[in-house]
Amino acid sequence: MSDHQLLNRPSPKQLAAYFRASTGCDQPPPSKIYYDNTPSPVTAVPEFADMGAVLISYPGTVPPAPGHSQEPPSGPRSFGIPNELIVRMQQNDTARPVHIFVMCVDPNERDHIVRDLQQTADQLSLQFAPDHLHLIGWDTDTFWTRDYGPWWVLNPKTDTYAIAKHTYTTLGGGAVGLVEGAENVNPMEGLGIFRPNDDYSAVKLSDFLNGPIRKWNQAKWPGDKKLPQIAVHDWYYLGLLDVGGNYMVNGKGVLASSYLAATQNELPGGKDGKCEDVVAQRMEYMLSQLNRFMGINTYHVLSDPTGTYIGHIDCWGKFLAEDKVLIASSQDEKTNQAFNTIASSFAREGFKVYRVMCQDSYVASADTPATSAAYTNSLILNQHVYVPLSGKGYEQYDRAALSVYKEALPDYTIVGIDGKPEFPWLGTDAMHCRTRAIPRKVIDDWQAALHGAPRWAQS
């Protein structure tokens, strides 16, 4: 990733200081499971559900001018993922291809993108469908669509989908997306520093998907004859600060994250009392919101063994199925002991636990970013898994990681993907961070509306 995207990110020591200032705890409490069995009509959609599209971003690479930090970057644009992954994500060799949505405000970029992707497809003897690539007229601050993209929920009884919108926030927002006037704000206080253009992208995606419905309805003010409003999806505001990289669900009401969420969602008066009580109060409130809007009834809140600045669970853990979870292993003995504890906790809860060695990545005392891929930071897309490869010098670890996925998901096609030289896969940032899938039915309904009356409105 470019230098401007790494500016001002806190070190592990700074992260610990933020946690202490926010909660009164010197370090996160031991991992804990919270429960809320309040009935909810919806359930959070897992990554391994049937998906019909993937959201990615094509932002500029030049940070905004001083004094205008709220603006998106400009200059030459770049994807955070290699062209090969974009082409493969279309899955045109299957019976159910996948659409690619690109956040980019400049429609003139489309021809350039299509030419590049077609060239890559030809070189790899893959199929590429330009008609399944769509530009959404919005510029983001970064390409981390997993962090700010929409969270999807499903009402199984009505077979309807909804977006549960979180407010995207980040530790140490850096030069890109820093809200003007907030340069000296502690990023752990309230919204603090966040990337506003990233945060608004879920709204722009929602508008894009619902646009054909509005056009078809030709909605008018009361008094004029009009058709009833029918949405491709509903919309909930979750009322929580969070990031998608610290959000993992299994589709059966179970969610897992690190304690980073506790620092991001401070409650009034929440600094009084013992630190464990403060954190528990926050997590119980978060779970009540997650239960209400997303049907979450079990919340695994985990003490991040890595101690890295990012605090995102997708750097070391991942639900592979309703009853399967992948947890990293580390070459650092102390860090690995913590991973072992997390793995044992999931095993006691009935999960089949798989382990993958993430080498040279997770040393809690290190202040430098990881330099090799986090194999847990993969993308599950329909019956495929795309796994980031560390490359030269790490071939044995790459092979071992692919083997773990094949063992855990024998009916899936497992594909290793090399990163872009200018935006390499890292232990704290790989392809899961830079992609966000959209449920198949949402895309089917959007397509039906785009080409006429929605299918559910047709006789």
C-alpha positions in Angstrom: 0.0 0.0 0.0 1.2 3.6 -0.5 3.0 5.6 2.1 0.1 8.1 2.5 -2.2 5.3 3.5 0.1 4.2 6.4 0.6 7.6 7.9 -0.2 8.1 11.6 -1.2 4.5 12.3 -0.6 3.7 15.9 2.0 1.2 17.0 1.0 -1.6 19.4 2.2 0.5 22.3 0.0 3.4 21.2 -2.9 1.1 20.7 -2.5 -0.1 24.2 -2.5 3.5 25.4 -5.7 4.2 23.5 -7.3 1.1 25.1 -6.2 2.2 28.6 -7.4 5.8 28.0 -10.8 4.6 26.7 -11.6 1.8 29.1 -9.2 2.1 32.1 -7.8 -1.4 31.3 -4.0 -1.8 30.8 -4.8 -4.6 28.3 -8.0 -6.2 27.0 -9.7 -8.6 29.4 -9.6 -12.3 28.7 -11.7 -13.5 25.8 -15.4 -13.8 26.7 -18.6 -15.0 25.2 -21.7 -12.8 25.6 -25.3 -14.1 25.0 -28.6 -12.4 24.1 -31.4 -14.8 23.3 -34.0 -12.1 22.5 -35.9 -13.4 19.4 -35.1 -11.5 16.2 -36.7 -12.0 12.8 -33.4 -11.5 10.9 -30.0 -13.2 10.7 -26.7 -11.8 9.7 -25.5 -13.1 6.3 -22.1 -14.9 6.4 -19.4 -14.6 3.8 -19.9 -18.1 2.6 -23.6 -17.5 1.6 -24.5 -17.4 -2.1 -23.2 -14.1 -3.5 -24.0 -12.3 -6.7 -21.5 -9.4 -6.7 -18.4 -8.0 -5.1 -17.8 -4.4 -4.2 -14.3 -3.0 -4.8 -12.8 0.5 -5.1 -10.6 2.3 -7.5 -9.4 5.3 -5.6 -6.8 8.0 -6.4 -3.3 7.6 -5.1 -2.5 11.3 -4.3 -3.7 12.6 -0.9 -5.8 15.8 -0.8 -4.2 19.1 -0.4 -3.5 20.5 3.1 -6.7 22.0 4.6 -8.9 19.8 2.4 -8.3 16.5 4.1 -12.1 15.6 3.9 -11.8 15.3 0.2 -11.0 11.9 -1.5 -7.5 11.4 -2.9 -6.9 12.3 -6.5 -4.4 11.5 -9.2 -3.8 8.2 -10.9 -6.1 5.5 -9.7 -5.4 1.9 -8.6 -7.1 -1.2 -7.4 -5.9 -2.7 -4.2 -6.2 -6.1 -5.6 -4.6 -7.7 -8.7 -6.5 -7.8 -12.0 -6.3 -11.6 -11.9 -8.5 -11.7 -8.7 -11.0 -9.3 -10.3 -11.4 -11.5 -13.4 -11.6 -14.7 -11.3 -14.2 -13.2 -9.0 -16.6 -12.9 -12.0 -16.6 -16.7 -12.1 -17.7 -16.7 -15.7 -16.8 -20.4 -16.0 -19.7 -21.2 -13.7 -23.4 -21.3 -14.3 -23.9 -18.2 -12.0 -21.5 -15.4 -12.8 -20.7 -12.6 -10.3 -21.0 -8.9 -11.0 -18.2 -6.5 -10.0 -19.1 -3.1 -8.6 -16.4 -0.5 -8.7 -16.5 2.7 -6.6 -15.3 5.4 -9.0 -16.8 8.7 -9.8 -15.2 9.1 -13.2 -17.2 7.2 -15.9 -14.4 7.7 -18.4 -12.3 5.2 -16.4 -14.5 2.3 -17.4 -12.9 1.8 -20.8 -9.5 1.8 -19.3 -10.5 -0.7 -16.6 -12.2 -3.0 -19.1 -9.1 -3.0 -21.4 -6.8 -3.9 -18.6 -9.0 -6.7 -17.3 -9.6 -8.1 -20.7 -5.8 -8.2 -21.3 -5.3 -10.0 -18.0 -8.1 -12.5 -18.9 -6.6 -13.2 -22.3 -3.1 -13.8 -20.7 -4.6 -16.3 -18.2 -7.1 -17.8 -20.7 -9.9 -16.7 -18.4 -13.4 -15.4 -19.4 -14.1 -11.7 -18.7 -17.6 -10.1 -19.1 -17.5 -6.3 -19.4 -21.3 -6.2 -19.0 -20.9 -7.5 -15.5 -18.7 -4.7 -14.4 -20.4 -1.5 -13.1 -19.1 1.8 -11.9 -20.8 3.4 -8.9 -20.4 7.2 -9.1 -18.5 7.7 -5.8 -14.9 8.2 -4.8 -13.7 6.5 -1.6 -10.7 7.4 0.5 -9.2 3.9 0.4 -9.7 0.5 -1.2 -10.7 -1.3 2.1 -14.3 -2.0 1.1 -14.5 -4.8 3.7 -14.2 -2.2 6.5 -16.8 0.3 5.2 -19.0 -1.8 2.9 -22.5 -2.8 4.0 -23.4 -5.6 6.4 -26.2 -7.7 5.1 -29.0 -9.3 7.0 -31.8 -11.7 5.8 -35.3 -12.2 7.0 -35.8 -15.9 6.2 -39.6 -15.9 6.5 -40.0 -13.1 3.9 -36.8 -13.9 2.0 -35.9 -10.2 2.1 -32.5 -8.6 2.6 -31.4 -5.5 4.3 -28.3 -3.4 4.9 -27.4 -2.9 8.6 -25.3 0.2 8.3 -22.4 0.7 10.8 -20.5 3.9 11.1 -17.0 3.2 9.8 -14.3 4.4 12.0 -10.6 3.7 12.2 -7.7 4.0 14.6 -5.3 6.6 13.4 -7.2 7.7 10.3 -4.0 9.0 8.6 -3.8 11.7 6.0 -6.5 10.2 3.8 -10.0 10.9 4.9 -9.0 12.9 8.0 -12.0 15.1 8.8 -10.9 18.7 8.5 -10.6 20.3 11.9 -10.1 16.9 13.7 -6.3 16.8 13.1 -5.5 16.7 16.8 -8.5 14.7 18.0 -7.8 11.5 19.8 -9.1 8.8 17.4 -10.6 6.9 20.3 -12.9 9.7 21.4 -16.3 9.5 19.8 -16.1 9.4 16.0 -12.6 10.8 16.3 -10.8 10.5 13.0 -12.6 8.6 10.3 -12.8 8.5 6.5 -16.1 10.2 5.5 -16.0 9.2 1.9 -15.4 5.6 2.8 -18.2 5.7 5.4 -20.7 7.1 2.9 -20.0 4.4 0.3 -22.6 2.0 1.7 -25.3 4.6 1.1 -24.1 5.2 -2.5 -24.2 1.4 -3.1 -27.7 1.2 -1.7 -28.8 4.1 -3.9 -27.3 2.4 -6.9 -29.1 -0.9 -6.3 -32.4 0.7 -5.5 -32.2 3.2 -8.4 -34.0 1.0 -10.9 -36.9 0.5 -8.5 -37.3 4.2 -8.0 -37.3 4.7 -11.8 -39.8 1.9 -12.3 -42.1 3.2 -9.6 -42.0 6.8 -11.0 -42.7 7.8 -7.4 -44.9 10.9 -7.0 -46.2 13.0 -4.1 -49.5 12.0 -2.5 -52.4 12.9 -4.6 -50.9 11.6 -7.8 -51.4 8.0 -8.9 -48.2 6.0 -8.2 -47.1 2.4 -7.6 -46.1 1.4 -4.1 -42.4 1.6 -3.3 -40.7 -1.8 -3.4 -37.1 -1.9 -2.4 -34.4 -4.4 -3.6 -33.4 -4.3 0.0 -34.3 -2.6 3.3 -32.1 -0.4 5.4 -31.3 -0.4 9.1 -29.0 2.0 10.9 -27.1 -0.1 13.4 -25.9 2.8 15.6 -22.5 1.3 16.3 -19.0 2.3 15.3 -17.1 -0.6 13.8 -15.1 -2.0 10.9 -15.9 -4.9 8.7 -12.5 -6.5 9.2 -13.4 -7.0 12.8 -16.7 -8.6 12.0 -17.1 -12.4 11.4 -20.5 -14.2 11.4 -21.5 -17.8 10.9 -25.0 -17.3 9.6 -26.5 -18.9 12.8 -26.5 -15.9 15.1 -22.8 -16.2 16.1 -20.5 -13.2 15.7 -16.8 -12.9 16.6 -14.5 -9.8 16.9 -11.6 -8.5 18.9 -12.0 -6.1 21.9 -11.2 -3.2 19.5 -15.0 -2.8 19.3 -15.0 -1.8 23.0 -12.7 1.1 22.4 -14.8 2.4 19.5 -18.2 2.4 21.2 -17.9 4.4 24.4 -21.0 4.8 26.5 -21.8 7.9 28.6 -20.3 7.5 32.0 -18.6 4.3 30.8 -15.2 5.2 32.3 -16.3 4.7 35.9 -15.8 1.5 37.8 -13.5 -1.5 37.1 -12.2 -1.8 33.6 -13.7 -5.3 33.2 -17.1 -3.8 34.1 -16.7 -0.9 31.7 -15.8 -3.3 28.8 -18.7 -5.7 29.7 -21.2 -2.8 29.7 -20.1 -1.7 26.3 -20.2 -5.2 24.8 -23.6 -6.0 26.3 -24.9 -2.8 24.7 -23.3 -3.7 21.4 -24.8 -7.1 21.5 -28.3 -5.7 22.2 -28.0 -3.6 19.0 -26.6 -6.5 17.0 -29.4 -8.8 18.2 -32.1 -6.2 17.4 -30.9 -5.4 13.9 -28.9 -8.5 12.9 -30.2 -11.4 14.9 -26.9 -12.0 16.7 -27.4 -14.1 19.9 -23.8 -15.2 20.6 -20.8 -12.8 20.6 -17.3 -14.1 20.9 -15.2 -11.1 22.1 -11.6 -12.1 21.7 -8.4 -10.6 23.1 -6.3 -10.0 20.0 -3.1 -12.1 20.4 -1.2 -10.1 17.7 -1.0 -6.7 19.4 -0.7 -5.1 16.0 -2.2 -1.7 15.3 -5.2 -2.9 13.4 -7.0 -5.2 15.9 -9.1 -6.8 13.1 -10.1 -10.4 13.5 -9.8 -11.2 9.8 -6.0 -11.0 10.2 -6.0 -14.2 12.3 -9.5 -15.8 12.4 -12.3 -16.7 10.0 -15.6 -18.6 10.0 -15.4 -21.1 7.1 -18.9 -22.5 7.6 -21.7 -22.6 10.2 -19.6 -25.0 12.3 -16.0 -24.5 11.1 -13.5 -21.8 12.1 -9.9 -21.1 11.0 -7.5 -19.7 13.5 -3.9 -18.6 12.8 -0.8 -20.2 14.3 2.3 -18.1 15.0 6.0 -18.8 15.1 6.2 -16.6 18.2 5.6 -18.9 21.2 3.7 -16.5 23.4 1.4 -15.3 20.6 0.7 -18.9 19.6 -0.3 -19.8 23.1 -2.9 -17.1 22.9 -4.1 -18.5 19.5 -4.3 -22.0 21.1 -6.6 -20.6 23.8 -8.9 -19.1 21.2 -9.0 -22.3 19.2 -9.8 -24.3 22.3 -12.7 -21.9 23.1 -14.3 -22.4 19.7 -13.8 -26.2 20.0 -15.7 -26.2 23.3 -18.5 -24.4 21.6 -18.8 -27.2 19.0 -16.8 -25.7 16.1 -14.5 -27.8 14.0 -11.2 -25.8 14.3 -8.6 -25.6 11.6 -5.2 -24.0 12.1 -2.9 -22.2 9.5 0.6 -21.0 10.1 0.9 -17.2 9.4 4.7 -16.9 9.5 6.7 -13.7 10.2 3.4 -11.9 11.0 2.3 -12.1 14.6 4.8 -10.9 17.3 3.0 -8.9 19.8 6.0 -6.8 20.8 6.9 -5.8 17.2 6.2 -2.2 16.2 6.6 -2.8 12.5 3.8 -4.1 10.2 3.8 -7.7 9.2 5.4 -8.4 5.8 3.9 -11.8 4.8 0.3 -12.6 3.9 -2.3 -13.5 6.6 -3.8 -16.6 5.1 -7.0 -16.1 7.1 -7.5 -12.8 5.2 -8.9 -14.8 2.3 -12.1 -14.4 0.3 -14.8 -17.0 0.2 -17.0 -16.4 -2.8 -19.6 -19.1 -3.6 -17.8 -22.4 -4.1 -14.4 -20.8 -4.4 -11.8 -19.6 -1.9 -9.2 -17.1 -3.0 -6.1 -17.3 -0.7 -3.4 -14.6 -0.5 0.1 -16.0 -1.2 3.2 -14.7 0.5 5.4 -15.7 -2.5 9.1 -16.0 -2.9 10.8 -17.5 0.1 7.5 -18.6 1.6 6.5 -21.3 -0.9 6.3 -24.0 1.7 3.9 -21.9 3.9 1.8 -21.0 0.8 1.4 -24.7 0.0 0.5 -25.6 3.6 -2.1 -22.8 3.7 -3.8 -24.0 0.5 -3.7 -27.6 1.9 -5.5 -26.5 5.1 -8.3 -24.9 3.0 -8.6 -28.0 0.9 -9.0 -30.1 4.0 -11.5 -27.8 5.6 -13.6 -27.2 2.5 -13.2 -30.2 0.2 -16.0 -29.3 -2.1 -14.6 -25.8 -2.8 -12.1 -24.7 -5.5 -9.1 -23.3 -3.7 -7.1 -20.7 -5.6 -3.9 -19.0 -4.5 -3.4 -15.3 -5.6 -0.2 -13.3 -5.6 -0.6 -9.7 -4.5 0.2 -6.6 -6.5 3.8 -5.4 -6.1 2.7 -1.9 -5.3 0.0 -3.1 -2.8 1.3 -6.4 -1.5 -0.6 -8.7 0.8 0.4 -8.1 4.4 -0.2 -9.8 7.7 -2.6 -7.0 8.5 -4.2 -6.4 5.1 -4.9 -8.8 2.3 -7.8 -9.6 -0.1 -10.5 -10.0 2.5 -9.9 -6.4 3.6 -10.2 -5.1 0.0 -13.4 -6.9 -1.1 -17.1 -7.0 0.0 -19.6 -9.4 -1.4 -23.3 -8.8 -2.0 -26.0 -11.5 -1.7 -27.1 -13.2 -4.9 -30.8 -12.5 -4.4 -30.1 -8.8 -4.0 -28.3 -8.8 -7.4 -31.0 -10.9 -9.0 -33.8 -8.5 -7.9 -31.7 -5.5 -8.9 -31.2 -7.0 -12.4 -34.9 -7.8 -12.7 -35.7 -4.2 -11.8 -33.1 -2.9 -14.2 -34.7 -4.7 -17.1 -38.3 -4.0 -16.3 -40.7 -4.6 -13.4 -39.2 -6.6 -10.6 -39.9 -10.3 -11.0 -42.0 -10.4 -7.8 -44.2 -7.7 -9.3 -44.8 -9.7 -12.5 -47.7 -11.9 -12.9 
